[in-house]
Amino acid sequence: MKTNGGGRRRIRALCWSQRAWRGAGMAQKKYLQAKLTQFLREDRIQLWKPPYTDENKKVGLALKDLAKKYSDKLECCENEVEKMIEEIRCKAIERGTGNENYRTTGIATIEVFLPPRLKKDRKNLLETRLLITGRELRSKIAETFGFQENYIKIVINKKQLQLGKTLEEQGVAHNVKAMVLELKQSEEDVRKNFQLEEEEQNEAELKEKQIQRTKRGLEILAQRAAETVVDPEMTPYLDIANQTGRSIRIPASERKALMLAMGYHEKGRAFLKRKEYGIALPCLLDADKYFCECCRELLDTVDNYAVLQLDIVWCYFRLEQLECLDDAEKKLNLAQKCFKNCYGENHQRLVHIKGNCGKEKVLFLRLYLLQGIRNYHSGNDVEACEYLNKARQLLKELYIDPSKVDNLLQLGFTAQEARLGLRACDGNVDHAATHITNRREELAQIREEEKEKKRRRLENIRSLKGMGYSTHAAQQALHAASGNLDEALKILLSNPQMWWLNDSNPETDNRQESPSQENIDQLVYMGFDALVAEAALRVFRGNVQLAAQTLAHNGGSLPPDLPLSPEDSLSPPATSPSDSAGTSSASTDEDMETEAVNEILEDIPEHEEDYLDSTLEDEEMIIAEYLSYVENMKSATKKN
């Protein structure tokens, strides 16, 4: 019986295997390749050496025995296993040849991963010297693989390739992986007429201009946030708020970096929503770069950095380029650690602040799903199944009855508010309606309070400027005094050297060779010594009010440590961010800046919990897809 049935079982396994390759596609092939690689490492098999490779680098007869051994372990078709082992062997020989070539000639090999639309030969090897610039490498890739040079971006080591620096300066090494991103959306392989090619080129140009406008718009908004002197009613600006919606104080040294990081993240998320993954990834990588400029303590107190790690891995996955992200596991573990630090063990800190953690479960569903996918592609089927089932369980918990959403829509709430409210209230419509209404009122009050705080600060800055102090000096004094005008004035009077923190504005720069006699007489009339009055006017460039205030505050004399001229100050006049923004580019006019800012603001979501809102339709399909792969492997095992 056993002997008679053995052949039939092998045939059934073969039939399943052929169907599996057609149905599961590349996902299962990658899984089996990962498992084979594991086996080869465990058994310390060196495929590039005899008996698996002969002296002419041809395949040896022993490869068939190896294929039979591993096909039994994998319970898969022997012919398919042999083909995969041969692929691994050829790559090993290619890598060895490349290593030898690099040692003798200095010519490095780069593994180039092409866009998903190129169904075949997406992974290619390119030889180059590391002393060439990023622009030269981009040109070489475009010429080799048939791209338009100006409409592709290259990502190496999770960073965009800088065109002006050499590969060596950017840490590009031999055997590095490079991913090619196209700025156009079309997936047609061949353009058959000139008109379509022209449309494609125009579209790519628009995408590149859009990326540049994004960068400019975020810089302007970040500068406005740093200045804190814009009118909140008249001028658009960005602010950083906590989970409740209230503004939080960030050290000036990190505020701009954090603002740019969060701005690029929001822009990248907007592209993700539109499924423009090739444009989203550069924005997300820029966000990661700026987040890394912030201190570790800050990143551990906000969930933004954790969410960004998920978005980056998700983007690589949707681009079908997970193999390019060598540290996917590291990013996912980092996200999990950040969530724990931010939300607390078992989410207790989150529940204390928000009263629930239902909405945040969406993030953990995405986390478990990506961990399952990563483990599957690494050949860890047990861990993959565990994570995928955890994601599936969360999916069931987060399911929303469409009729309940309709009920809340009829009450005047948005679909987004309905989803978030129902998840926060475990699907109870009445509780969700109350929750949404209370949150609306709370946010309206907080926004009004924040606007009023901004208006008061602006008025205080104007008051200090009216006394003769610069915008920069007023800002620093108010920051040190926690917004108290009287305390800020005392700080300025006690530290007259802060006056030189000026705006370098020619209209307000009253530098004089010597004070006028009229100004000296004014101070003498107030009771100050003529020589001291003249020295004070020289220090404060003829500003009578500041000279009088300083002399009065210091008993009729200047502080001994105060330099007698602005040129002697160790702190040269600082350039205001607003001034540098206005003069940074002669070609940038007000209309272009307005357009850039408005384009950013259009993608900044109104709802502060937009990142928690998802229909989970994509996640549901992907969970089912990968669980089916795991089940197919289990079925194959049982049949054999």
SVG drawing of the C-alpha trace seen along z (x, -y; Angstrom):
<svg xmlns="http://www.w3.org/2000/svg" viewBox="-30 -119 74 121">
<polyline fill="none" stroke="black" stroke-width="0.4" points="0.0,0.0 2.7,-2.5 4.7,-1.8 1.7,-1.9 0.4,-5.1 3.8,-6.9 3.9,-7.6 0.4,-9.0 1.2,-11.4 4.2,-12.6 2.1,-13.3 -0.6,-15.2 2.2,-17.3 3.5,-18.1 0.1,-19.1 -0.4,-21.4 3.0,-22.9 2.3,-23.9 -1.0,-25.5 0.6,-27.2 3.2,-28.9 0.5,-30.2 -1.9,-31.3 0.4,-32.5 3.0,-34.0 6.1,-35.7 5.1,-35.8 5.4,-32.0 8.5,-31.8 10.2,-34.3 9.1,-32.3 10.6,-29.1 13.8,-30.9 14.1,-32.2 13.6,-28.7 16.2,-27.2 18.7,-29.9 18.1,-29.0 18.7,-25.3 21.9,-26.1 23.2,-28.2 22.3,-25.7 24.1,-22.9 27.0,-25.2 26.6,-24.5 28.8,-26.5 27.2,-26.3 30.0,-28.1 32.4,-25.4 32.7,-21.7 30.8,-19.4 28.0,-21.8 30.1,-23.9 32.9,-22.6 36.1,-24.3 34.3,-25.9 31.7,-27.3 29.1,-25.0 26.5,-23.2 27.7,-20.0 25.8,-16.7 25.6,-16.9 23.0,-19.7 20.3,-17.2 20.9,-15.3 20.7,-18.5 17.4,-19.4 15.9,-16.0 16.9,-16.4 15.4,-19.9 12.3,-19.1 11.5,-16.4 12.0,-18.9 9.9,-21.6 7.5,-19.0 7.6,-20.7 8.3,-19.8 11.9,-18.6 12.2,-20.3 11.2,-23.7 13.5,-23.3 16.4,-22.5 15.6,-25.6 15.7,-27.8 18.9,-26.3 20.5,-26.9 19.3,-30.6 20.9,-30.9 24.1,-29.3 24.4,-31.6 23.9,-34.6 26.6,-33.4 29.0,-33.0 28.1,-36.4 28.7,-37.9 32.0,-36.1 33.1,-37.3 32.1,-40.8 34.0,-40.7 37.1,-39.6 36.7,-42.2 36.2,-44.9 39.4,-43.9 41.5,-44.0 40.0,-46.9 38.0,-49.0 34.9,-48.6 31.9,-48.1 28.7,-46.2 25.4,-47.7 22.2,-45.6 19.5,-47.7 15.9,-47.1 13.6,-48.4 10.0,-49.6 7.1,-47.0 5.8,-47.8 8.9,-46.0 7.6,-42.5 10.7,-40.7 14.4,-41.2 13.5,-43.7 16.7,-43.0 19.9,-43.7 23.6,-44.2 25.4,-47.4 29.2,-47.9 30.5,-51.4 33.3,-53.2 32.5,-54.8 34.2,-58.1 31.5,-59.1 28.8,-61.5 25.2,-60.6 24.2,-62.5 26.5,-60.3 25.1,-57.1 21.6,-58.3 22.5,-58.9 24.1,-55.5 21.1,-53.8 18.7,-55.7 20.8,-54.8 21.2,-51.2 17.6,-50.4 15.8,-52.9 14.6,-55.6 14.4,-59.4 17.2,-60.6 15.4,-63.6 12.3,-61.7 13.7,-59.0 15.0,-59.0 17.5,-56.6 17.2,-55.3 20.3,-53.7 20.7,-52.9 17.1,-54.2 18.2,-57.7 17.7,-59.6 20.8,-59.7 22.4,-63.2 23.3,-64.2 26.2,-66.5 28.2,-64.2 30.2,-61.2 29.0,-57.7 31.9,-57.2 30.9,-60.4 27.4,-59.1 28.5,-55.8 27.7,-53.7 29.7,-50.5 30.2,-47.4 27.2,-45.1 24.8,-47.8 21.1,-47.7 19.6,-50.6 15.9,-51.2 14.7,-53.1 11.6,-55.3 9.7,-56.7 8.0,-60.1 5.4,-59.2 2.3,-57.1 1.8,-55.3 2.6,-51.6 2.7,-51.1 5.9,-49.5 6.1,-51.0 4.9,-54.3 3.7,-53.9 3.4,-57.5 5.0,-60.9 2.0,-62.4 1.8,-59.9 5.6,-60.3 5.1,-64.0 2.3,-63.6 4.4,-61.3 7.3,-63.8 4.9,-66.6 3.5,-64.5 7.0,-63.7 7.9,-67.4 4.8,-68.2 5.7,-65.6 9.3,-67.0 7.9,-70.5 5.4,-69.3 8.3,-67.8 10.2,-71.1 7.0,-73.0 6.5,-70.6 10.0,-71.3 9.6,-75.1 6.2,-75.2 7.3,-73.2 10.4,-75.4 8.2,-78.5 5.7,-77.0 8.5,-75.8 10.1,-79.3 6.8,-80.9 6.4,-78.5 9.9,-79.3 9.3,-83.1 6.0,-82.9 5.2,-86.5 2.7,-85.7 -0.9,-86.8 -2.9,-83.6 -6.0,-85.1 -4.3,-86.2 -1.3,-84.0 -1.3,-80.2 1.2,-78.4 1.8,-75.0 1.8,-74.1 2.8,-71.1 0.2,-69.8 -0.1,-66.9 -2.8,-64.1 -5.4,-66.6 -4.8,-69.2 -2.9,-71.7 0.3,-73.3 3.5,-72.0 6.8,-73.8 9.7,-72.4 13.3,-73.7 14.1,-76.1 17.1,-74.0 14.7,-71.1 11.5,-72.8 12.3,-73.5 13.6,-69.9 10.5,-68.4 8.2,-70.7 9.9,-69.7 9.8,-66.0 6.1,-66.1 5.3,-68.2 7.1,-65.7 5.4,-62.9 1.9,-64.4 2.8,-65.0 4.0,-61.5 0.8,-60.1 -1.3,-62.2 0.5,-60.5 0.0,-57.1 -3.7,-57.7 -3.7,-58.4 -1.6,-55.2 1.3,-57.2 3.9,-55.2 6.8,-56.3 6.3,-59.9 5.4,-59.1 8.6,-57.3 11.0,-60.2 8.8,-62.4 8.8,-59.7 12.5,-59.2 13.0,-63.0 10.7,-62.9 12.9,-60.1 16.0,-62.2 14.6,-65.2 13.2,-63.1 16.7,-61.8 17.9,-65.4 15.6,-65.4 16.6,-64.1 15.8,-60.5 13.7,-61.6 11.4,-63.6 10.9,-60.7 10.0,-58.4 7.2,-60.7 5.3,-61.0 3.9,-58.3 4.7,-60.1 8.1,-58.5 6.6,-55.0 3.8,-55.7 6.5,-56.9 8.4,-53.6 5.2,-51.7 4.5,-54.0 8.0,-53.5 7.8,-49.7 4.3,-49.8 5.5,-51.9 8.3,-49.5 5.8,-46.6 3.4,-48.3 6.2,-49.1 7.0,-45.3 10.5,-46.2 10.7,-44.8 14.0,-43.1 15.5,-46.6 14.7,-47.4 17.4,-45.4 16.3,-46.8 12.5,-46.2 12.7,-44.1 14.6,-46.9 12.1,-49.5 9.1,-47.4 10.7,-46.6 11.5,-50.4 7.9,-51.2 6.7,-48.6 9.2,-50.0 8.1,-53.6 4.4,-52.7 5.2,-51.1 7.2,-54.1 4.5,-56.5 1.3,-54.6 2.6,-52.7 2.6,-49.1 -0.8,-47.7 -1.7,-51.2 -2.5,-52.5 -1.0,-56.0 -3.1,-56.2 -6.2,-55.2 -5.5,-57.8 -5.1,-60.6 -7.9,-59.7 -10.1,-57.4 -9.8,-54.5 -7.4,-52.9 -9.8,-51.6 -8.7,-53.9 -5.0,-53.1 -5.6,-49.4 -5.5,-50.3 -1.7,-51.0 -1.1,-47.7 -3.1,-45.9 -0.8,-47.4 2.3,-46.6 1.3,-42.9 0.4,-42.6 3.8,-43.9 5.6,-41.7 3.7,-38.7 4.6,-39.7 8.3,-40.2 8.5,-36.9 6.8,-35.1 9.3,-36.5 12.1,-35.5 10.9,-31.9 9.6,-32.0 6.2,-30.5 5.4,-29.9 6.1,-33.5 4.3,-34.7 1.2,-32.7 1.2,-34.0 1.4,-37.7 -1.1,-37.4 -3.6,-35.8 -3.1,-38.6 -3.8,-41.0 -6.9,-39.1 -8.2,-39.1 -7.7,-42.9 -9.5,-43.3 -12.5,-41.5 -12.4,-43.8 -12.2,-46.9 -15.0,-45.9 -17.6,-48.6 -21.2,-47.9 -22.0,-50.2 -25.5,-50.8 -24.0,-52.3 -21.9,-54.7 -25.1,-55.7 -26.8,-56.4 -24.1,-58.8 -24.0,-60.4 -27.7,-61.2 -26.8,-63.0 -24.5,-65.3 -21.2,-63.7 -18.6,-62.9 -17.7,-59.3 -14.3,-59.8 -15.7,-61.0 -18.2,-58.1 -15.4,-55.4 -13.2,-56.9 -16.1,-57.4 -17.4,-53.9 -14.0,-52.4 -13.4,-54.5 -16.8,-53.4 -16.7,-49.7 -19.4,-50.1 -22.0,-51.8 -23.8,-54.4 -25.2,-56.6 -21.8,-56.6 -20.0,-57.4 -22.4,-60.4 -21.7,-61.8 -18.0,-61.1 -17.8,-63.0 -19.9,-65.9 -17.8,-66.3 -14.6,-66.1 -15.8,-68.7 -16.6,-71.1 -13.3,-70.4 -11.2,-71.0 -13.1,-74.2 -12.3,-75.5 -8.7,-74.4 -8.2,-76.0 -9.7,-79.3 -7.5,-79.3 -4.4,-78.6 -5.3,-81.4 -5.8,-83.7 -2.4,-82.7 -0.8,-83.3 -2.5,-86.7 -1.3,-87.7 2.3,-86.7 2.1,-88.7 0.9,-91.7 3.7,-91.3 6.3,-91.1 4.9,-94.3 5.0,-96.0 8.7,-95.2 9.4,-96.2 7.7,-99.5 10.3,-100.0 13.1,-99.6 13.9,-95.9 14.2,-93.6 11.8,-90.8 14.5,-88.2 15.3,-89.7 11.6,-90.0 11.0,-86.4 13.9,-85.1 13.0,-87.2 9.3,-86.2 10.3,-82.5 12.5,-82.8 9.7,-84.6 7.1,-82.0 5.1,-84.7 5.0,-87.3 5.6,-90.7 6.8,-92.4 9.2,-89.6 10.5,-89.7 11.2,-93.4 13.1,-92.8 15.2,-90.2 16.0,-92.6 16.9,-95.4 19.1,-93.1 20.8,-91.8 21.1,-94.8 23.5,-92.7 20.3,-90.9 19.5,-94.1 22.1,-92.9 19.9,-89.9 18.5,-92.1 16.7,-91.4 19.4,-92.9 16.7,-95.0 18.2,-98.0 15.1,-100.0 15.6,-99.5 19.3,-99.4 20.1,-102.9 23.8,-102.5 25.4,-106.0 29.0,-107.2 28.3,-109.3 25.2,-110.2 23.5,-113.5 23.8,-116.3 20.0,-116.5 19.8,-112.8 22.6,-113.4 20.8,-116.4 17.6,-114.4 19.4,-111.9 21.3,-114.7 17.9,-116.4 16.7,-113.1 19.6,-113.3 22.3,-111.1 25.9,-112.1 26.8,-113.4 29.7,-111.0 27.7,-108.0 24.8,-109.2 27.0,-109.4 28.5,-105.9 25.0,-104.5 23.8,-106.0 26.8,-104.6 26.0,-101.2 22.4,-101.3 23.0,-103.1 21.2,-106.3 18.1,-104.7 17.2,-107.1 14.5,-104.9 16.7,-101.9 19.7,-103.9 17.5,-105.6 15.9,-102.3 19.2,-100.6 20.8,-103.5 17.9,-103.8 17.8,-100.0 21.6,-100.1 21.7,-103.2 22.8,-105.6 25.7,-103.6 26.2,-100.9 26.9,-97.3 30.7,-96.8 30.5,-93.7 28.6,-95.4 30.8,-96.0 31.1,-99.7 30.2,-99.1 28.1,-96.5 31.2,-95.5 32.8,-94.3 29.9,-91.9 30.6,-88.2 27.1,-87.7 26.9,-89.2 23.5,-90.3 21.4,-87.3 19.5,-86.9 15.8,-86.6 14.3,-83.5 11.7,-85.7 14.3,-87.9 16.4,-85.0 13.2,-83.4 12.4,-86.6 15.9,-86.9 16.9,-83.3 15.9,-83.2 15.6,-86.2 13.3,-84.3 10.8,-83.4 7.9,-85.8 4.9,-86.1 2.5,-84.2 4.8,-81.2 5.3,-81.0 1.5,-81.3 1.0,-78.5 3.6,-76.3 2.1,-76.9 -1.5,-76.3 -0.4,-73.0 1.0,-71.8 -2.0,-73.0 -4.4,-71.1 -2.7,-67.8 -2.7,-68.6 -5.8,-66.8 -8.3,-68.8 -8.9,-66.0 -6.1,-65.5 -6.6,-61.7 -6.7,-61.3 -3.7,-58.9 -5.9,-56.5 -8.7,-56.5 -8.8,-53.6 -11.5,-51.6 -9.0,-48.6 -10.1,-47.4 -6.5,-47.0 -5.4,-45.3 -8.3,-42.9 -7.4,-41.7 -3.7,-41.4 -4.3,-39.5 -6.5,-37.0 -3.9,-36.7 -1.0,-35.9 -3.0,-33.6 -3.9,-31.7 -0.3,-31.3 0.4,-29.9 -2.6,-27.6 -1.5,-26.4 1.9,-25.4 0.1,-23.6 -2.2,-21.8 0.8,-20.7 2.4,-19.2 -0.7,-17.2 -1.0,-15.9 2.5,-14.7"/>
</svg>
